[in-house]
Amino acid sequence: MRFGIVLFTSDRGITPAAAAKAAEDRGFHSFFVPEHTHIPVKREAAHPGTQTAELPDDRYMRTLDPWVALGTAAAVTSRIELSTAVALPTESDPITLAKTIATLDHLSGGRVTLGAGFGWNTDELADHGIPGKRRRTALREYIEAMRALWTEEEASYSGDFVSFGPSWAWPKPVQPHIPLLIGAGGTERTFRWIAQSADGWITTPQDTGIDESTALLHKIWQESGREGQPRVVALDFRPDPERLAHWSEAGVTDVLYGLPDKPEPEVLAYLDRLAGKLAPLGLTA
């Protein structure tokens, strides 16, 4: 089992570069950041945590651009995985986003993983021209189009949401395949989408039955003819050796811990305490 850090970035507190460097120095495997381009003031979409229009955290309104944030992190690190939990690809131009991700993978030496979501905030999606009822179809097209740009010498794509003729696009990513993780509720529908188009699952704070969900994902994965095992990234709040051992047996491959929204000295002290608790469980600096 690998351990990672997720920083809910904002325009205050520790910077992504400082957090990623500190996480790498303490032996963490991965560093994740989220994405929201904006939050419409008037919304019909309910947040999955509050079940209302109320946001659980004002950082939703203050989120940094994830790819700029990870770019600063790449510049001061050399080993840690650079990922998103989660990005919203359908809120960007897919050709431009493919270039951004390929460039980051190129400059970081092949360390990028794309953690993506369908988007709970359908009002936010609508401002980008994505109908809420077709957000899964739109994301699949975006991913397929970006993969074409990443892997083909002359790439083209034709869909309802993305369409472009034969085109050249370099740099190509260092990795032959940019891993794709989907952060969404652990439902059969989500897992069938993952088995068809992605490489693993990021749990949500609302996912409590990880055992049952992971078993269902593995079942659907195998039925779909996928080789190997899906990556399962679970969100955790405090290390518990018994729970982590149980998760590992259930198929969880990675566990993420969130950083507090506090100044750098306090965050570094928190990371030291967290690393100390995880060291007996396999975290090595």
C-alpha positions in Angstrom: 0.0 0.0 0.0 1.2 3.5 -0.9 0.6 6.7 0.9 -0.1 10.1 -0.6 -1.1 13.6 0.2 -4.0 15.7 -1.1 -3.8 19.5 -0.8 -7.1 21.4 -1.2 -5.3 24.3 -2.7 -6.3 27.9 -2.2 -4.8 31.4 -2.3 -3.8 31.1 1.3 -1.7 28.7 3.5 1.1 26.5 2.2 1.9 26.6 -1.5 1.6 23.5 -3.7 5.4 23.5 -4.3 6.2 23.6 -0.6 3.7 20.9 0.2 4.8 18.6 -2.5 8.5 19.0 -1.6 7.8 18.3 2.0 5.7 15.3 1.1 8.4 13.9 -1.1 11.1 14.5 1.5 9.0 12.5 4.0 8.5 9.5 1.7 5.0 10.0 0.4 4.3 8.4 -3.0 1.8 10.9 -4.5 0.6 14.5 -4.4 -2.9 15.4 -5.4 -4.7 18.7 -5.9 -8.4 19.5 -6.9 -10.1 21.7 -9.5 -13.0 24.1 -9.7 -12.8 26.8 -12.3 -15.5 28.9 -10.5 -18.5 28.4 -8.3 -21.8 29.9 -9.6 -23.4 31.8 -6.7 -26.9 30.6 -7.6 -26.9 26.8 -8.0 -29.4 24.0 -8.4 -26.8 21.3 -7.9 -26.5 20.1 -4.3 -23.1 19.3 -2.9 -22.8 15.5 -2.3 -21.5 16.1 1.3 -24.1 18.7 2.5 -27.0 17.6 0.2 -27.8 21.3 -0.2 -26.4 24.3 -2.1 -24.3 25.0 1.0 -20.6 24.4 0.4 -18.7 22.5 3.2 -15.5 24.6 2.7 -14.8 28.1 1.3 -11.8 26.7 -0.6 -14.2 25.6 -3.3 -14.3 29.2 -4.3 -10.6 29.8 -4.0 -9.1 26.7 -5.7 -5.9 27.2 -7.6 -5.5 26.0 -11.2 -4.4 22.4 -10.8 -1.9 22.2 -13.7 -0.2 25.4 -12.7 0.0 24.2 -9.1 1.4 20.8 -10.2 3.9 22.6 -12.5 5.3 24.4 -9.5 5.4 21.2 -7.6 7.2 19.4 -10.5 9.9 22.1 -10.5 11.0 21.3 -6.9 10.5 17.5 -6.8 12.0 14.6 -8.6 10.1 11.4 -7.6 6.6 12.1 -6.3 3.6 11.3 -8.5 1.7 14.4 -9.6 -2.0 14.0 -9.8 -5.5 15.6 -9.4 -8.3 14.7 -7.0 -10.1 15.6 -9.0 -9.7 17.6 -12.2 -12.7 18.4 -14.3 -11.4 18.0 -17.9 -14.7 18.9 -19.6 -14.3 22.5 -18.2 -11.2 23.0 -20.4 -10.6 22.9 -24.1 -9.5 19.3 -24.7 -6.8 20.1 -27.3 -5.3 22.7 -25.0 -5.6 20.5 -21.9 -4.0 17.6 -23.7 -1.0 19.9 -24.5 -0.8 21.0 -20.8 -0.9 17.5 -19.4 1.6 16.2 -22.0 4.0 19.1 -21.3 3.8 18.5 -17.5 4.5 14.8 -18.0 7.4 15.6 -20.3 9.0 18.2 -18.0 8.4 16.1 -14.8 9.9 12.9 -16.3 6.7 10.9 -16.6 5.1 11.5 -13.2 1.6 12.6 -14.1 -1.7 10.8 -13.3 -5.0 12.3 -14.3 -7.6 12.0 -11.5 -10.9 13.1 -13.1 -14.5 13.6 -12.0 -17.7 13.8 -13.9 -18.6 17.0 -12.0 -21.2 17.2 -9.2 -21.7 20.9 -9.8 -23.8 20.8 -12.9 -24.3 24.6 -12.8 -20.5 24.9 -13.1 -20.5 22.5 -16.0 -23.3 24.3 -17.8 -21.2 27.5 -17.8 -18.7 25.5 -19.9 -21.3 24.2 -22.3 -21.6 20.7 -20.8 -25.1 19.4 -20.1 -25.3 17.8 -16.7 -27.2 14.8 -18.1 -24.4 14.1 -20.7 -21.4 14.8 -18.5 -20.2 11.1 -18.6 -20.4 11.0 -22.4 -18.6 14.3 -22.6 -15.8 13.1 -20.3 -15.3 9.9 -22.3 -15.0 11.9 -25.5 -12.5 14.3 -23.9 -10.4 11.4 -22.7 -10.5 9.6 -26.0 -9.5 12.8 -27.9 -6.7 13.6 -25.5 -5.3 10.0 -25.8 -5.3 10.4 -29.5 -3.3 13.6 -29.3 -0.9 11.9 -26.8 -0.3 8.8 -28.8 -0.9 9.3 -32.6 1.5 11.1 -35.0 -1.5 12.5 -36.9 -4.4 12.6 -34.4 -8.1 13.3 -35.2 -11.3 12.8 -33.4 -15.0 13.1 -34.1 -17.7 13.2 -31.4 -20.6 15.2 -30.1 -18.5 17.3 -27.8 -15.0 17.1 -29.4 -14.1 17.2 -33.1 -10.9 18.0 -35.0 -9.2 16.9 -38.1 -5.8 15.3 -38.6 -3.4 17.2 -36.4 0.2 17.2 -35.1 0.7 17.7 -31.4 4.0 17.5 -29.5 5.4 16.9 -26.9 4.0 13.4 -26.4 3.9 12.3 -22.7 6.9 10.4 -21.4 4.6 7.7 -20.3 3.1 5.6 -23.1 -0.2 5.8 -21.2 -1.2 8.6 -18.9 -3.1 6.8 -16.0 -6.7 7.8 -15.5 -8.4 7.6 -12.1 -12.1 8.4 -11.7 -13.2 10.1 -8.5 -16.9 9.5 -8.1 -19.4 7.6 -5.9 -18.8 3.8 -5.8 -21.7 2.7 -7.9 -22.1 0.0 -10.5 -22.5 2.7 -13.2 -19.2 4.4 -12.1 -17.4 1.1 -12.1 -18.6 0.1 -15.6 -17.3 3.5 -16.8 -14.0 2.9 -15.2 -13.7 -0.7 -16.5 -14.3 0.7 -20.0 -12.2 3.8 -20.0 -10.1 4.3 -16.9 -7.4 2.7 -14.7 -8.8 3.0 -11.2 -11.1 4.7 -8.7 -10.7 7.5 -6.2 -13.2 7.1 -3.3 -15.3 10.1 -2.1 -15.8 11.1 1.5 -19.3 9.7 1.2 -18.0 6.2 0.3 -18.1 4.2 3.6 -18.5 0.6 2.3 -15.1 0.4 0.7 -15.0 -3.4 1.0 -18.2 -4.0 -0.9 -17.4 -1.3 -3.5 -13.9 -2.5 -4.2 -15.2 -6.1 -4.6 -17.8 -4.9 -7.1 -15.2 -2.9 -9.0 -12.9 -5.9 -9.3 -15.8 -8.1 -10.4 -16.8 -5.6 -13.2 -13.2 -5.1 -14.1 -12.7 -8.9 -14.7 -16.0 -9.3 -16.5 -15.0 -6.5 -18.9 -11.8 -8.4 -19.8 -9.4 -6.0 -18.2 -6.0 -7.4 -17.3 -4.3 -6.9 -13.9 -6.1 -5.0 -11.1 -7.6 -1.6 -10.9 -5.9 1.0 -8.8 -8.1 2.0 -5.7 -7.2 5.2 -4.0 -9.0 5.7 -0.7 -9.4 8.9 1.3 -8.5 8.6 4.9 -8.5 11.0 7.9 -6.2 9.5 10.4 -4.0 6.4 10.2 -5.4 3.3 11.9 -3.2 0.2 11.4 -6.0 -2.3 11.7 -8.2 -0.4 9.2 -5.3 0.1 6.7 -4.4 -3.6 6.9 -8.1 -4.5 6.2 -8.2 -2.0 3.3 -5.1 -3.5 1.8 -6.6 -7.0 1.9 -9.7 -5.6 0.3 -7.8 -4.3 -2.7 -7.0 -0.7 -1.8 -3.7 0.3 -3.4 -3.2 3.9 -2.2 -4.4 6.0 0.8 -4.5 9.8 0.7 -4.4 12.1 3.7 -5.5 15.8 3.4 -3.4 18.7 4.6 -4.9 21.3 6.9 -5.5 24.8 5.5 -2.9 26.4 7.7 0.4 28.3 7.3 3.5 26.4 6.2 5.1 25.8 9.6 1.9 24.2 11.0 1.5 22.0 7.9 5.0 20.8 8.0 4.6 19.9 11.7 1.4 18.0 10.7 3.3 16.1 8.0 6.0 15.1 10.4 3.4 13.7 12.8 1.6 11.9 10.0 4.9 10.4 8.6 5.8 9.2 12.1 2.5 7.3 12.3 2.8 5.8 8.9 6.5 4.8 9.2 5.7 1.5 10.9 3.2 0.8 8.1 5.8 1.1 5.3 6.3 4.8 4.7 10.1 5.4 4.1 11.7 8.7 3.4 
